[in-house]
Amino acid sequence: MDAAERPAAIERLLRESFQPESLVVEDESHLHAGHPGARDGRGHFRVSIVSDAFETMSPIQRHRAIYAVMGDLMSTDIHALSIEAFASSEL
């Protein structure tokens, strides 16, 4: 996948899976230029998501659910994923 397509792919997967009230996907790869993990071409991303789907989940369950949705992207396109995930009732 082209590096420019990655944020949109991440956003699409998260929208389809969690129907978020709010979602921001930021590509922070440029902040990690020269970092050993960036040498393989995979990117660094920050996700902030608010969804009712997280209402009954603990923070670790939310992260695991998001990583599961990312699937193969975690080994092919994403080197690092910073996650802020909240239920709507928490805001």
LINNOR-V310954 format. One record per backbone hydrogen bond with DSSP energy under -1.0 kcal/mol. CO is the residue of the C=O (numbers start at 1). NH is the residue of the N-H. If there is no record, write none. Layout:
CO:NH
CO:NH
This chain:
2:5
5:9
6:10
7:11
8:12
9:13
10:14
11:15
12:16
13:17
14:18
15:19
22:50
24:48
26:46
28:31
29:32
32:35
35:38
38:41
43:79
43:80
44:28
45:82
46:26
47:84
48:24
49:86
50:21
50:22
51:54
52:55
54:57
58:62
59:63
60:64
61:65
62:66
63:67
64:68
65:69
66:70
67:71
70:73
71:74
72:75
72:76
73:77
73:78
77:43
80:45
82:47
84:49
86:51
87:90
88:91
